[in-house]
Amino acid sequence: MSREMRLNKALARAGICSRRRADGLVFSGRVKVNDEVVREPGIRVDPEKDSIIVDGRPVKIETEQERELVHVMLNKPVQVVTTTSDPGGRAKVTDLLPDRLRRMRLFPVGRLDYFSRGLLILTNDGDLAHSLTHPSRKIPKVYRVKMRGDLSKKKLQIMRRGMVLSEGEKLAPVEVKILQQTRDSVLAEMTLVQGINRQIRRMCRDLDMVVLSLVRIRQGPLALGELKPGEWRYLEPGEVSQLRKWSSRTNHPQPLLNQGGG
């Protein structure tokens, strides 16, 4: 029976990166199939017959029986990049994992910017990563944000209604709950359902506010809990099962975990 699959799925299956990031590798000409550079991530390949090379290195795509899928939660510290490589030599999220997990080629699901911290999933499960980050899933992510400036009722309405960033990107409504407010700063929880790059920081910028700290405390059914910055843990089987349920539907169930975090 043929094991043919799309090239981007094959790269994700091999633990190279998520399926969406695999598209970028292919478009940039970094992938060869049978010694030919390909630029179409949707071409079909057979891992048993076809030679696949990324950045000059052969890619091994294991069978379902050979693969050991690993799912990890990390509390990403600030000043660490959410990538598996960095030309500038900065600290990477994968540097915080033990050698055994690094050898299994885990990669981050989604991103947290350099100066943000909090819950980040790392895995070699390309199919799950693809589903979790697909725009149609709208999986909510909750952030605890401390801001300098006045978060007025008008600004709250703009966020909650759905604003347009100065670059022209239209945002879905953001749920905002104020936890604490002083004359100079505001502590709030924001729930986002989009994967817009640096969304909270850009929203605050356009509303004349400055983000002082930003922590992701929940993603779908998972909560950061008591995990300290730089610490990681394996996800429990029940948590992985819940993630699969959340990633396969657009109407989401109630979270498995109810504890706060951050």
C-alpha positions in Angstrom: 0.0 0.0 0.0 1.4 3.4 -1.0 2.4 5.8 1.9 2.2 8.8 -0.3 1.5 12.1 1.4 2.0 15.8 0.8 5.6 17.0 1.1 4.7 19.5 3.9 3.0 16.8 5.9 6.0 14.5 5.4 8.4 17.2 6.8 6.1 17.7 9.8 5.9 13.9 10.3 9.7 13.8 10.4 9.7 16.4 13.2 11.5 19.0 11.1 8.9 21.7 11.9 5.2 22.3 11.7 3.3 21.9 8.4 2.9 25.6 8.0 6.6 26.3 8.5 7.4 23.4 6.2 5.6 25.5 3.5 8.2 28.2 4.0 11.1 25.8 3.7 9.8 24.6 0.4 9.0 28.0 -1.0 12.5 29.2 -0.2 14.1 26.4 -2.1 15.7 24.6 0.9 14.1 21.2 0.1 15.1 18.6 -2.5 13.1 15.6 -3.6 15.1 13.0 -5.5 18.0 15.5 -5.9 15.6 18.1 -7.4 14.8 21.4 -5.7 11.0 21.6 -5.3 8.9 24.7 -4.5 5.5 23.3 -4.2 4.7 22.0 -0.6 1.6 20.1 -1.9 3.5 17.6 -4.1 3.0 14.0 -3.1 6.0 12.0 -1.9 6.5 8.4 -0.8 8.9 8.3 2.2 9.7 4.7 1.4 10.9 5.4 -2.1 11.7 9.2 -2.4 14.8 10.9 -1.2 14.0 14.0 0.8 16.8 16.5 1.7 16.4 19.7 3.8 19.4 22.1 3.9 21.7 19.4 2.6 20.7 16.8 5.2 18.7 13.7 4.4 15.3 13.4 6.2 14.2 10.2 7.8 10.4 9.8 8.0 9.5 7.1 10.5 6.5 4.9 10.2 3.6 5.2 12.7 5.0 2.2 14.5 8.5 3.7 14.7 7.6 7.1 15.9 7.6 8.1 19.5 5.4 11.2 19.8 6.4 13.6 22.5 4.3 16.6 23.8 5.9 19.0 26.2 4.7 22.2 28.0 7.4 24.8 28.6 7.2 28.1 30.5 9.2 30.2 28.0 11.3 32.8 29.8 11.9 36.3 28.3 14.8 36.9 26.0 14.5 33.4 24.5 13.5 32.9 20.8 10.7 30.6 19.8 12.6 28.8 17.1 14.8 25.7 16.7 17.7 27.7 15.2 18.8 31.4 15.4 21.5 32.9 13.1 22.3 35.5 15.8 23.2 32.8 18.4 20.4 33.8 20.8 19.1 31.4 23.4 16.4 29.1 21.9 13.4 27.4 23.5 14.9 24.0 22.5 18.1 24.9 24.5 15.9 24.5 27.7 15.2 20.8 26.9 17.4 17.8 27.8 19.6 16.3 25.1 17.2 13.3 24.6 14.3 15.6 23.6 16.5 17.8 21.4 17.6 14.6 19.5 13.9 13.9 18.9 13.6 17.2 17.1 10.8 18.8 19.0 9.6 22.2 17.7 7.4 24.9 19.1 3.7 25.1 18.3 3.1 28.7 17.4 5.2 31.5 18.9 5.8 33.8 21.8 7.9 36.8 21.1 11.3 37.5 22.5 10.2 39.6 25.4 7.1 37.5 26.3 7.0 34.5 28.5 4.6 31.7 29.4 2.9 28.6 28.1 4.5 27.1 25.0 3.8 23.6 23.6 6.7 21.8 21.9 6.3 18.5 20.1 7.4 16.3 17.2 3.7 15.6 16.4 3.4 17.5 13.1 -0.2 16.6 12.5 -1.3 17.9 15.9 0.8 21.0 15.6 -0.8 21.8 12.2 -4.3 21.4 13.6 -3.6 23.5 16.7 -2.3 26.4 14.6 -4.8 26.3 11.7 -6.7 29.6 11.6 -10.1 27.8 11.3 -9.7 26.3 14.8 -9.7 29.6 16.7 -8.3 28.0 19.8 -8.3 30.6 22.5 -5.1 31.7 24.2 -5.2 33.7 27.4 -2.6 36.3 28.4 -1.9 38.2 31.5 -0.8 41.7 30.4 0.6 44.6 32.5 0.4 47.9 30.6 1.4 51.4 31.2 -1.2 54.0 30.3 -4.9 54.6 30.7 -7.1 51.7 29.6 -10.3 53.8 29.2 -13.8 52.5 28.5 -13.4 53.7 24.9 -10.2 51.7 24.4 -11.8 48.6 26.0 -14.7 48.9 23.6 -12.4 49.1 20.6 -10.6 46.0 21.7 -13.7 44.1 22.5 -15.4 45.1 19.2 -12.4 44.1 17.1 -10.0 46.8 15.9 -7.9 47.3 12.7 -4.2 47.6 13.3 -2.3 50.5 11.8 -0.8 48.0 9.3 -4.3 47.2 8.1 -4.8 43.8 9.7 -8.4 43.3 11.0 -8.6 41.7 14.4 -11.3 39.6 15.8 -12.9 40.8 19.1 -10.6 40.3 22.1 -12.0 39.4 25.5 -10.5 41.8 28.1 -10.9 41.4 31.9 -9.3 44.1 34.1 -7.7 42.5 37.2 -6.1 45.6 38.7 -5.8 49.2 37.8 -3.8 52.1 39.3 -3.2 55.6 38.1 -0.1 54.5 36.1 -0.7 50.9 35.0 -3.3 48.2 34.3 -3.2 44.5 34.8 -5.6 42.6 32.6 -6.3 39.2 31.1 -6.8 39.1 27.3 -8.2 36.2 25.3 -7.2 35.9 21.7 -8.4 33.5 19.0 -6.1 34.6 16.1 -2.4 34.0 15.4 -1.5 37.5 14.5 2.2 38.2 15.1 2.7 40.4 18.2 -1.0 41.2 18.3 -1.2 42.4 21.9 1.8 44.7 21.7 0.6 46.2 18.4 -2.9 46.7 19.8 -1.5 48.5 22.8 0.8 50.6 20.6 -2.1 51.8 18.5 -4.0 52.7 21.6 -1.1 54.7 23.1 -0.3 52.1 25.7 3.0 50.3 26.5 3.2 46.6 27.4 5.3 46.1 30.5 5.0 42.4 30.8 3.1 39.7 28.9 2.5 36.1 30.0 0.5 33.4 28.2 -1.3 31.5 31.0 -3.6 29.3 29.0 -3.9 27.7 25.6 -7.1 25.8 24.8 -7.5 23.2 27.6 -4.0 23.7 29.0 -3.1 26.0 31.9 0.4 27.1 32.9 -0.2 26.4 36.5 2.9 26.5 38.8 5.5 25.9 36.1 8.3 28.4 36.6 10.1 30.3 33.8 12.5 27.9 32.1 10.8 24.8 33.5 9.1 22.1 31.3 7.0 19.0 31.8 5.5 16.2 29.7 1.8 16.6 28.9 -0.4 13.9 30.5 -2.2 11.5 28.1 -5.5 13.2 29.1 -4.1 16.6 28.2 -3.0 15.4 24.8 -6.4 13.8 24.2 -8.0 17.1 25.1 -5.7 19.0 22.7 -6.7 16.6 19.9 -10.4 17.2 20.6 -9.9 21.0 20.6 -7.8 20.9 17.4 -10.5 18.9 15.5 -13.4 21.3 16.0 -14.3 25.0 15.9 -16.8 24.9 18.8 -14.6 24.1 21.8 -15.4 22.1 24.9 -14.8 23.4 28.4 -11.1 23.4 29.5 -9.8 20.2 31.2 -7.9 22.2 33.8 -9.2 25.1 35.8 -6.2 26.3 37.7 -4.8 29.8 36.9 -1.2 30.5 36.0 1.6 33.1 35.5 
